[in-house]
Amino acid sequence: MAFLLNCRFYVAEILLAMEYLHMLGIIYRDLKPENILVRDDGHIMLSDFDLSLRCTVSPTLIRSSNPETEALRKSSQAYCAQPACAEPSCMIQPSCTAPTTCFGPRFFSKSKKDRKPKPEVVNQVRPWPELMAEPSDARSMSFVGTHEYLAPEIIKGEGHGSAVDWWTFGIFLYELLFGKTPFKGSGNRATLFNVIGQPLRFPEYPVVSFSARDLIRGLLVKEPQQRLGCKRGATEIKQHPFFEGVNWALIRCASPPEVPKPVEIERQTTKLPVSTSEASAAPTGASQKGSDNYLEFDFF
């Protein structure tokens, strides 16, 4: 259980990073473990953008279609819908009267006779607007990426858009949970054939939750138009039960599962012997600076 929670933490941060890139009009196209760096504070950052595609995007606010939000609005109780206050609305809605699950203070502590009738309180609860910043109109015909992470539409040469990032996101989650990618073959050619024609299968071990498998299934749909996230991007993926309880607004304030310890690098104190031939071949602009251990070059 602890391992799954740790995986969810890193996957949630990667999802936010991908959402931010799409908001800027950047399709990453190269998500893989090698390109994910862990900072000194334990949080992650993405690297290596040489395969990224720049496109235009128009972020818009849309009315929430979250079933939990709608159920809250129709309900006769005005409490937070998420146990861990995953939605920012619970921090500013006056109707949030569950102080044990909110980070903000209890806004109203009126007596029963001063409280408004329940119907009036319910009417104050409105669906929280969602930010939709998915560059869904972007198209590219380039064949780029890592073979085990390539989306089917890239392999077929049909043209691809931002949905390829959600495919690679699903491959990454699969590898994070099971230690291998789902379509890897004996070689690159076999891997590409597997991506196109092989159905998604899960190993019997390790055992992971149903929500994790369901999320991977939604992300690894071979038809990009039916893939989870292709229409509303990260907003759609955030609402999956796998991320239940994640506080998206304050995830950077959360304690990472592990913080890297500083590594002491021993400096070499012994002076290495330099042969006569090596000394004569040294750059003319080289000069000793302060100590014999450091050299200064005019050109690098």
WOSUL-V823427 format. One line per field, one symbol per residue. psi: psi as a letter, one per 30 degrees, with the letter a starting at -180 (. if undefined). burial: I if it has 24 or more other C-alpha atoms within 12 Angstrom, else O. A space follows every 10 residues. Layout:
psi=???
burial=???
//
This chain:
psi=eeeeeeeeee eeeeeeeeee eeefhkjegh klefgjkklf gfllllligf glkklkkjkl klkkgkeeee eeeflgkilk ekeghfkfff ffkffjgiff gkflljekhl leffllleee eeffjlkkkk kjhkiffkkk gkjllkefgk lefeefgfkl bfffefeeee eeeeeeefgl lfgkafaeee eeeeeefklk kklfklklle eeeeeeeefh kfjefgkkff egbfeeefgk fegkfkjefg ffflklekkk kkkkjkkkfk kkkkleeeef gkkfgklkjd lffkkkkek.
burial=OOOIOIIIII IIIIIIIIII IIIOIIIIII IIIOOIOOOO OIIIIIIOOO OIIOIOOOOO OOOIOIOIIO OIIOOOOIII IIOIIIIIII IOIIIIIIOO OIIOOOOOOO OOOOOOOOOO IIOOIIIIOI IIIIIIOIOI OOIIIIIIII IIIIIOOOOI IIIIIIIIII IIIIIIIIOO IIIIOOOOOO IIOIIIOOOI OIOOOOOIOO OIIIIIIIII IIIIIOIIII OIIIIIIIII IIIIIIIIOO IOOOOIOOOO OOOOOOOOOO OOOOOOOOOO OOOOOOOOOO OOOOOOOOOO
//
